Amino acid sequence: MAEWLFEAGIGEARAALVSRGRIWKARIEPADNAPREGAVARARLTDINGPRTGKVTLADRQGEALLEPLPRGITQGGTLTVRIVREAIVERGRIRLPKAVPADGSPHPGLTLRDRIAATGLPVRECRAHEPDHFEAAGWSEVLDEALTGDIAFPGGWLRMAVTPAMVLFDVDGAPPHGALSIAAAHAVAQALERHDIGGSIGIDFPTLSDKAERLAVAEALDAALPQPFERTAINGFGFMQVVRRRARPSLPERIMADPVGHAARAVLRQLERLPPPVPDTHIVPHAVAQWLLRRPELTDELTRRTGVAARIVAEEAR
């Protein structure tokens, strides 16, 4: 039976949908003040970019967002209520601001990761550091490695995933026959999109298939494997297909790419939190991780609270 695993980790929440001993969906939500999808907030229009678009500053120090469409009659400096329809996304050091639309109602935050997985109706298992590591048993590190490297193996071949500002690209490699390889790859891509929460524009480069019936069979395989809603093109004569899915928040690879040192630091905190007694009071970590943690002493304080041992973070070079 499928169930969600959930960890309220130090600095981030984690969730994994597990069925038949493997992870089908992996999600990470860093602990920050960034507005989540579905949040409703008061805002002030700070810039007008065109007849339909502008930029707003959100209340309660939640940052800025792009607004489209502009309410009729509003002028720069005016206030309004907005709803976040897409969270902020970092692309190679450039931040794409959240997207917002005019809204009614009282301000409220968007659903947390814990709220969203509970809303699926599937069982949720709360995982704690003193228990067996259910995440690792299901392949958590392997999924994170996929997100980091872009290398995804499947029976008979492998995918090369590349996250670009324009789209996420999947290149299919493997041995002939290319018709069977491409059908297997279609299933693998669909699973990867769900596992890594990938939305927006997606390109898939299948091997060139000269037979129209083969191309149709591959497209039908993707249709059967990927949950709606989405739109796609046919596979062209060069083996390329484009898929477009709703994009409400960063994918797992994008979350890691947005702050790779922070991701590594939170992973270290997860390891330290799970150390069996006696827990040491000094933890030697890579220099970049140490510097990141020293700028966020509240995370080390939380590690101390959870382990019961005053934690001290030391960079490797200090040995």
C-alpha positions in Angstrom: 0.0 0.0 0.0 1.2 3.5 -0.8 2.0 5.8 2.0 3.8 9.2 2.6 6.9 9.4 4.7 7.3 12.8 6.3 10.2 14.3 8.3 10.1 17.7 10.0 13.9 18.1 9.6 16.2 20.8 10.8 15.9 23.6 8.2 13.6 21.7 5.9 10.7 19.4 5.7 10.9 16.2 3.6 8.3 13.9 2.1 8.4 10.7 0.0 5.5 8.8 -1.5 6.6 5.1 -1.1 4.9 2.1 -2.7 6.3 -1.4 -3.2 9.5 -0.3 -1.5 10.5 2.5 -3.8 10.0 6.3 -3.9 7.5 7.5 -6.5 7.4 11.2 -5.3 10.1 13.1 -3.4 9.6 16.5 -2.0 11.7 19.0 0.0 10.5 22.3 1.5 13.1 24.6 3.0 12.1 26.5 6.1 11.9 30.2 5.0 9.6 33.1 4.6 9.0 32.7 0.9 5.3 32.8 0.0 3.9 29.4 -0.9 1.6 28.6 -3.8 -2.0 29.4 -2.7 -1.0 32.1 -0.2 -3.2 35.2 -0.1 -1.5 38.4 0.9 -1.9 42.1 1.0 0.4 43.9 -1.4 1.4 47.3 -2.8 1.9 47.9 -6.5 5.4 49.1 -6.8 6.0 49.0 -10.6 3.9 48.8 -13.8 5.7 46.9 -16.6 2.9 47.1 -19.2 -0.8 47.3 -19.7 -1.4 44.0 -17.9 1.6 43.3 -15.7 3.3 44.8 -12.7 5.4 44.1 -9.6 4.0 44.1 -6.1 5.7 44.1 -2.7 4.0 41.6 -0.4 3.2 42.4 3.2 5.0 40.9 6.2 8.4 41.0 4.5 7.5 38.2 2.1 9.3 39.8 -0.8 8.1 40.8 -4.2 5.9 39.1 -6.8 4.9 39.6 -10.5 1.3 40.5 -10.9 -0.8 39.6 -13.9 -3.4 40.9 -14.8 -3.4 44.3 -13.2 -6.8 45.2 -11.7 -8.7 47.8 -13.6 -8.1 51.3 -12.4 -5.1 50.6 -10.0 -2.2 53.0 -10.0 1.4 52.6 -8.8 1.5 52.7 -5.0 -2.0 51.3 -4.7 -2.8 48.4 -2.4 -4.6 45.2 -3.2 -5.0 41.5 -2.2 -3.2 38.9 -4.3 -2.9 35.1 -4.5 0.4 33.3 -5.3 -0.1 31.0 -8.2 3.6 30.0 -8.7 6.4 30.2 -6.2 9.8 31.8 -6.7 12.3 29.8 -8.8 16.1 30.3 -9.0 17.7 29.8 -12.4 21.5 29.8 -12.5 21.8 32.6 -10.0 18.8 34.6 -11.3 15.6 34.6 -9.2 12.3 34.4 -11.1 9.9 36.2 -8.7 6.7 34.4 -7.6 3.6 35.0 -9.8 0.5 36.4 -8.4 -3.1 37.2 -9.5 -5.6 39.6 -7.9 -7.7 37.9 -5.2 -10.4 38.4 -2.6 -10.6 37.2 0.9 -8.5 37.5 4.1 -4.7 36.9 4.0 -3.5 33.4 4.8 -0.4 31.3 4.1 -0.3 28.7 1.4 -0.4 25.0 2.3 2.8 23.5 3.8 4.3 20.4 2.4 2.8 18.5 5.4 -0.6 20.0 4.5 -0.3 19.0 0.8 0.5 15.4 1.4 -2.3 15.1 4.0 -4.7 16.4 1.4 -3.9 13.5 -0.9 -5.9 11.2 1.5 -3.0 8.7 1.6 -1.6 7.5 5.0 1.2 9.7 6.4 4.0 8.2 8.5 5.8 10.7 10.7 9.4 9.7 10.7 11.8 10.6 13.6 15.5 10.5 14.0 15.6 7.8 16.7 13.7 5.4 14.4 15.0 3.2 11.5 15.7 5.4 8.5 12.6 4.7 6.3 13.6 7.3 3.8 17.0 5.7 3.1 15.4 2.2 3.0 13.2 3.4 0.1 16.1 5.0 -1.8 16.1 8.6 -0.7 19.8 9.2 -1.4 19.5 7.7 -4.8 16.6 10.0 -5.7 18.7 13.0 -4.5 21.6 11.8 -6.6 19.3 11.7 -9.6 18.4 15.3 -9.0 22.0 16.4 -8.6 23.6 14.5 -11.5 20.6 14.2 -13.9 21.5 10.5 -14.5 18.5 8.3 -14.4 18.7 4.6 -15.2 15.8 2.5 -16.4 15.6 -1.1 -17.8 17.4 -1.1 -21.1 18.7 2.4 -21.1 19.2 5.7 -19.2 18.0 9.3 -19.2 20.2 12.4 -19.1 18.2 15.1 -17.4 19.3 18.8 -17.9 17.6 21.7 -16.1 17.8 24.8 -18.2 16.1 28.2 -17.9 13.9 27.4 -20.9 12.9 23.9 -20.1 13.9 20.6 -18.6 15.5 18.3 -21.2 15.6 14.5 -21.2 18.0 12.8 -23.6 17.3 9.0 -24.1 20.2 6.6 -24.6 20.3 2.9 -24.9 20.7 0.0 -27.2 18.4 -0.9 -30.2 15.7 -1.7 -31.0 14.8 1.9 -30.7 11.0 1.4 -30.7 11.1 -0.7 -27.5 13.7 1.5 -26.0 11.6 4.6 -26.5 8.5 3.1 -25.0 10.5 2.1 -21.9 12.0 5.6 -21.9 8.5 7.2 -22.1 7.5 5.4 -18.9 10.8 6.4 -17.2 10.4 10.0 -18.1 6.8 10.1 -16.8 8.0 8.6 -13.5 10.9 11.0 -13.3 8.5 14.0 -13.8 6.4 12.8 -10.9 9.3 11.8 -8.7 11.0 15.1 -9.0 7.9 17.3 -9.2 8.9 18.7 -12.6 6.5 21.1 -14.3 6.6 23.8 -17.0 8.1 23.1 -20.4 9.8 19.7 -20.9 11.6 18.4 -23.9 12.3 14.7 -24.6 14.8 13.6 -27.2 14.0 10.1 -28.2 16.0 8.1 -30.7 15.0 8.9 -34.3 12.1 6.7 -35.2 11.3 6.5 -38.9 8.1 4.5 -38.5 5.1 6.6 -37.7 3.4 3.8 -35.9 6.3 3.5 -33.6 6.2 7.2 -32.8 2.5 7.0 -32.1 3.1 4.0 -29.7 5.7 5.9 -27.8 3.4 8.9 -27.5 0.6 6.7 -26.2 3.0 5.1 -23.7 3.7 8.6 -22.2 0.0 9.4 -22.2 -0.7 6.2 -20.2 2.1 6.8 -17.7 1.9 10.5 -17.0 -1.1 11.8 -14.9 -3.2 14.5 -16.4 -3.3 17.5 -16.8 -0.6 18.1 -19.4 -0.2 19.0 -23.0 2.2 17.5 -25.5 3.3 17.6 -29.1 3.6 14.6 -31.4 7.1 13.1 -31.8 8.7 14.8 -34.8 10.9 13.1 -37.4 14.0 13.8 -35.3 12.5 12.1 -32.2 11.7 15.2 -30.2 8.6 15.7 -28.1 7.6 18.7 -26.0 5.4 18.3 -22.9 3.9 21.2 -20.8 2.7 20.7 -17.2 1.4 23.0 -14.6 4.3 24.5 -12.6 3.3 25.8 -9.1 6.7 25.5 -7.4 10.4 24.6 -8.0 11.1 21.0 -8.9 13.4 18.9 -6.6 16.5 19.6 -8.9 15.7 23.3 -8.9 15.4 23.4 -5.1 18.9 21.8 -4.8 20.4 24.0 -7.6 19.0 27.1 -5.9 21.2 26.6 -2.8 23.6 23.7 -3.2 25.6 24.5 -0.1 22.4 24.9 1.9 21.2 21.6 0.6 24.4 19.9 1.7 24.3 21.6 5.1 20.7 20.4 5.7 21.8 16.9 4.7 24.6 17.1 7.2 22.2 18.2 9.9 20.0 15.2 9.1 23.0 12.9 9.5 24.0 14.5 12.8 20.5 14.4 14.2 20.5 10.6 13.6 23.8 9.8 15.3 23.4 7.2 18.1 24.5 8.0 21.6 27.0 9.0 22.8 26.6 12.0 20.5 29.8 14.1 20.1 29.7 17.8 20.8 32.0 18.8 18.0 31.1 18.2 14.3 33.7 18.7 11.6 32.1 19.5 8.3 33.3 20.9 4.9 34.3 24.6 5.0 31.4 25.9 2.9 28.9 24.0 5.0 30.4 25.3 8.2 30.2 28.9 7.0 26.6 28.4 5.9 25.7 27.0 9.3 27.6 29.7 11.2 25.4 32.3 9.5 22.3 30.4 10.8 23.0 29.7 14.4 19.3 28.8 15.0 19.8 25.6 13.1 22.7 24.5 15.3 20.6 25.4 18.3 17.9 23.2 17.0 20.4 20.3 16.6 21.4 20.9 20.2 17.8 20.8 21.3 17.0 17.6 19.5 20.2 15.6 20.5 20.5 17.0 24.0 24.2 17.7 23.4 25.5 21.2 22.8 26.6 21.2 19.2 29.7 22.9 17.9 30.3 23.1 14.1 34.0 23.2 13.0 35.3 23.6 9.4 37.6 20.8 8.1 40.4 23.2 7.7 40.4 23.9 11.4 41.7 20.5 12.4 
